[in-house]
Amino acid sequence: MRNKSGLVWRLLLAVLLGGQLACSGLLGERSSSGGVSGSARPAPHFRPGFNLFSPKQDVEIGRQSAAEISQQVQLLRDEAIVNYVRQVGSRLAAKAPGEDFPYQFNVIATREVNAFALPGGFIFVNAGTIAAAKNEGELAGVIAHEITHVALRHGTNQASKAYLAKAGLGILGSVAGDDSDLGRIVESVGGAGANMLFLKFGRTAERQADLEGARIMAEAGYDPRDMAGFFKTLQAESGQRGPEFLSDHPDPGNRVASINEALPSLPVPKNPVRNTSEFQQVKARLTGQPLKGSSEPERVGPRNPDDIQAGARPQPPAAEYREFRARDGSFAFQYPQNWDGLASGQDETNLIFAPKGAYGQRGEAVYATHGIFVGTLAAQGQANLEAANAAFVQQQVNVNTDFRVQRPPQRINFNGRQGFATVVAGPSPVTGVTEIDVIYTTATADGRLFYLITIAPEDEFQKYQPTFERITGNLRLE
């Protein structure tokens, strides 16, 4: 998975030529400097090769190179997508062997299917790679592969071998202990040879990245076969001529065979992570397509209330549920499959989930006769959650002047987090029948007020209560 643009090669070479590098050793593996000791991390299947650079120098080279690349390419600024990739990457990096490199992950805003790793743990994933993956497992396979290139120090190993091939074995004694010689090492393999230093590896290195990456995936809870599956997917979609970056990788069929051979020795979980609601949500944001039966509801409403047939009742809640997760990751819950998700304008944190025929808009006011309102609000200076809840409930009563508090706030538990539940009721301004609303509130991890209001007519409340209990019972707050 290598980026072959001339820009990247020139940037990497320039960084190396300008860096003040110090060599602390010449052959074999190095002990971790300033990081977790080797005993605290898994041992790799493969021993890192010959290297003139220290692990500390890997990090410095990678950091400077990443900074240069970030100035020359367009990085994706969508926090939801980038944070998701970083979460997957961190989960995998926690299982990486060898040195305790400071792994960092960024997304490049391009449709090209590609990913690459710089020495020291700086990994870039193209947005096109996320869009091409079928599930989170396939994306994790790409990232695990790149993490292994870092862990086995393939980049600086390439640079070291290139210099050794050019200068011969006689140089080993002359460079030992002489910091200034490392600048000469990099300079001597400049020009066209520099294109092979960090981002293009031979088949041996690629096979190592597959097999060690497979172990990382398994220990992180994924199925290693998804790594090879990603390449098979791309090859099938691309016909006889696969994507350019596949050209320097082993044949996909061989990769599948190699990983299958390794499976008996890997701690593959019984129920590995494959598809997740977070992945589907992120992929939909990238492709601009509405999700079908996934965690992200289609933003469809609100509809004109005149379209609702007078006296008609919406369909009862379906037995099948789908999952919603807020784009900022602050909350998630399940809701009936036959309910719509609606956003008011561009506001994605204040939402309505309701059955068709149970929501609409009059003037500037959006309403629902059945379903829930849910979202977060910035703190308004209240001293604590109890005061914030009281202010929010009063605000709802003020908006619906015919409503009254029927049951004062009661303390409840949201999976270990303190919250309140308050019952208000009054004649619906839409249907004219008595409506019962239960207002739930708690605090998010960053201090906002989370609210969820269940809504149903009094004569249908018992029918909807099991649905409301499932929604609140499965609520997850970050």
PyMOL commands that set and color helices and strands:
alter all, ss='L'
color gray80, all
select helices_A, chain A and resi 6-18+38-40+55-72+79-93+127-132+136-151+154-167+171-175+181-188+191-196+203-219+225-238+244-248+252-265+277-287+305-307+385-399+458-473
alter helices_A, ss='H'
color red, helices_A
select strands_A, chain A and resi 104-108+115-118+122-126+321-325+331-336+339-344+347-355+359-362+365-368+371-377+404-414+417-427+434-443+449-457+476-477
alter strands_A, ss='S'
color yellow, strands_A
deselect
rebuild
show_as cartoon
